[in-house]
């Protein structure tokens, strides 16, 4: 299970390990997380925030940002990232 937070962090939980996060990604996103989308490989997430014009690709195994996609035309106040088949 994973969750995005107002401090810009992403936390990963394991139901079998209780209420504490098993890992966290912090210090990459400066705004409240608005959307998380798990990729089919199950260890990467697209994250959007209140900032609105950046989509971050985060790696849950390495606990870091892989890349970010930044462009003003991405701006969306709802901030939901989705995956589209190519």
KAWO-V495456 format. One record per residue. N is the residue number from 1. RES is the residue in three letters. NEAR is the number of other ideal C-beta (glycine too) atoms within 8 Angstrom. D_FIRST is the distance of its C-alpha to the first C-alpha in Angstrom with 2 decimals. Layout:
BEGIN
n->N res->RES near->NEAR d_first->D_FIRST
n->N res->RES near->NEAR d_first->D_FIRST
END
This chain:
BEGIN
n->1 res->UNK near->6 d_first->0.00
n->2 res->UNK near->11 d_first->3.79
n->3 res->UNK near->8 d_first->7.01
n->4 res->UNK near->11 d_first->10.68
n->5 res->UNK near->10 d_first->13.53
n->6 res->UNK near->5 d_first->17.29
n->7 res->UNK near->6 d_first->18.21
n->8 res->UNK near->13 d_first->16.82
n->9 res->UNK near->11 d_first->14.13
n->10 res->UNK near->16 d_first->10.63
n->11 res->UNK near->10 d_first->8.41
n->12 res->UNK near->11 d_first->5.80
n->13 res->UNK near->12 d_first->5.08
n->14 res->UNK near->7 d_first->6.30
n->15 res->UNK near->5 d_first->7.53
n->16 res->UNK near->3 d_first->10.78
n->17 res->UNK near->7 d_first->11.27
n->18 res->UNK near->3 d_first->11.45
n->19 res->UNK near->3 d_first->10.91
n->20 res->UNK near->6 d_first->11.46
n->21 res->UNK near->7 d_first->9.34
n->22 res->UNK near->7 d_first->10.01
n->23 res->UNK near->8 d_first->10.88
n->24 res->UNK near->9 d_first->11.90
n->25 res->UNK near->11 d_first->13.87
n->26 res->UNK near->7 d_first->16.76
n->27 res->UNK near->3 d_first->20.22
n->28 res->UNK near->9 d_first->19.86
n->29 res->UNK near->11 d_first->19.41
n->30 res->UNK near->5 d_first->21.98
n->31 res->UNK near->8 d_first->20.99
n->32 res->UNK near->10 d_first->18.38
n->33 res->UNK near->15 d_first->15.45
n->34 res->UNK near->10 d_first->16.11
n->35 res->UNK near->12 d_first->13.96
n->36 res->UNK near->12 d_first->11.18
n->37 res->UNK near->11 d_first->11.73
n->38 res->UNK near->7 d_first->10.18
n->39 res->UNK near->10 d_first->13.39
n->40 res->UNK near->4 d_first->14.57
n->41 res->UNK near->5 d_first->14.72
n->42 res->UNK near->5 d_first->10.92
n->43 res->UNK near->7 d_first->11.42
n->44 res->UNK near->11 d_first->12.71
n->45 res->UNK near->12 d_first->11.81
n->46 res->UNK near->15 d_first->14.58
n->47 res->UNK near->15 d_first->14.65
n->48 res->UNK near->14 d_first->17.43
n->49 res->UNK near->15 d_first->18.80
n->50 res->UNK near->7 d_first->21.66
n->51 res->UNK near->8 d_first->23.98
n->52 res->UNK near->11 d_first->23.90
n->53 res->UNK near->8 d_first->25.66
n->54 res->UNK near->11 d_first->23.18
n->55 res->UNK near->11 d_first->20.26
n->56 res->UNK near->14 d_first->18.48
n->57 res->UNK near->12 d_first->17.18
n->58 res->UNK near->14 d_first->14.82
n->59 res->UNK near->11 d_first->14.35
n->60 res->UNK near->13 d_first->11.30
n->61 res->UNK near->5 d_first->13.64
n->62 res->UNK near->6 d_first->16.47
n->63 res->UNK near->8 d_first->14.72
n->64 res->UNK near->8 d_first->17.23
n->65 res->UNK near->10 d_first->18.47
n->66 res->UNK near->8 d_first->20.03
n->67 res->UNK near->6 d_first->22.05
n->68 res->UNK near->8 d_first->22.46
n->69 res->UNK near->9 d_first->24.28
n->70 res->UNK near->7 d_first->26.59
n->71 res->UNK near->6 d_first->29.17
n->72 res->UNK near->5 d_first->30.50
n->73 res->UNK near->4 d_first->30.38
n->74 res->UNK near->11 d_first->26.54
n->75 res->UNK near->7 d_first->26.92
n->76 res->UNK near->8 d_first->25.26
n->77 res->UNK near->5 d_first->24.80
n->78 res->UNK near->6 d_first->21.95
n->79 res->UNK near->11 d_first->20.28
n->80 res->UNK near->9 d_first->18.14
n->81 res->UNK near->11 d_first->17.59
n->82 res->UNK near->6 d_first->17.96
n->83 res->UNK near->8 d_first->18.91
n->84 res->UNK near->4 d_first->22.40
n->85 res->UNK near->3 d_first->24.01
n->86 res->UNK near->2 d_first->26.92
END
